[in-house]
């Protein structure tokens, strides 16, 4: 399903092959349109390094308990680890922080962005 001008739900599929649950499409649309499209406009094409994760896959990759990569019906919010064509994680992080992404983390080669309720930084 097309989520925004440049993002499709297939890009967020779990690395084990499981497609994103349809109940998460609204959260994914908001994540793409409010944060990932502007990031793309500033730094070029954005690659989804990791989007949806099943609980089993999240555990297998060492994901934290309660990860927003596990798209739950009973909790709003969806996450994506992303990498842009230009710039560095520190620049992507700073830009997304200016956009007030609710959940934002910086790693060596990507950033994590999620649209949880609340505010988290790491």
N, C-alpha and C positions, 0 to 999 in steps of 0.2 A: 504494500500500500504506500502511496506517495504521502509523505509526512510534511514536506515543504518543497520549495523549489529545487533543492539539491540533495535531499535526503529521502531514502526509502526504508521502509520497515525491514527489508531483507538485510540491510547493513547492520542492523542491531541484533540479528539472530545469534543465539548462543553458539559458542565454538563447538559444542557437541552436536550441532545441526538442528536443535529445537528452535522453531520460529517463535517470535515474540508473541505473548498472549494478546489477544485482541483487546482485552480490558485495559491494556497499557497504552493504546494508541493515542488517547487524549493527552496523557502525560508526555508521550514522545513528540507529538505535534507541538506542544508548548515548549518543550526543551529545544527542539530544532528551530522553531520560528523565533523564539525570544533570545536564544543564546548561540546556537551553533551556526545559524545563517549569518548573524553579524560577525562572528569569529571568522567565518569563511570570507566575508567581504573585506576584512582587514588583513588576513594572513594567507589567503588563497585556499584551495580545496582542503577539506578536512576529512581525515580518515577516522573511522570508528574503529579503534583498537579493540575495545570490548564494550558491548552493550548489555543485552539481556543475558542473564545466567540462570540456569536452573539451580535449585538448592544443591543438588548433587555436584554440579560443575563448580559452583561457587566454593564448596567445601574442598573439592579436588585441587583447585588453584590457590587455596589458602586465603580466600576472601573472608572478610570479617563477618561475623554473625550480625544479621540485621542489615546487610549490604543493600543499597538501593539499586544494585545491578539485578537483584532478585525482585522482579516486578510483581508486587502483591496486590490482590484485589482489595484487601482490607486496609491498605496504606497508600495514600497518594505519593507520587514521585517516581521518576525513572532516572537512571544514570547512564553515562557514557564516558569511557576513557577515550580521549581524542588526541590526534596529532595533526597539526596544520602544515601546509607545504612550505611556508616561510616562517621565520622567527624561531624562538626557543621557548621551552616550557615556562620560563619565568615571564616572558612577554605575554604568552597566551593567558597565563594565570592572572597577571595584572589587568589585562583587558577584560577578562570575564569577571574579575572582581569589581571593576568599574560598572559592569552591567548588573551587578548585584545578584549573581548566580547564588542560589541558596546554599548548595553544597559544593565546595571547591577544594580540590587537592592538587598538589604539584609533585611530580615524579621526575626522574632523570630524563625520560624521553616522551612524556605525555602529560596531560592534565586530566583530572576527573571532574566532571560537572554533573550535578543532579539538581532536580527541582523539588526537593523535599519541602515540607513545611518546616520553617525554622531557618537556622543559620549555622553552618559548620565550615571550618577552615583547617587545613593541614598541609 
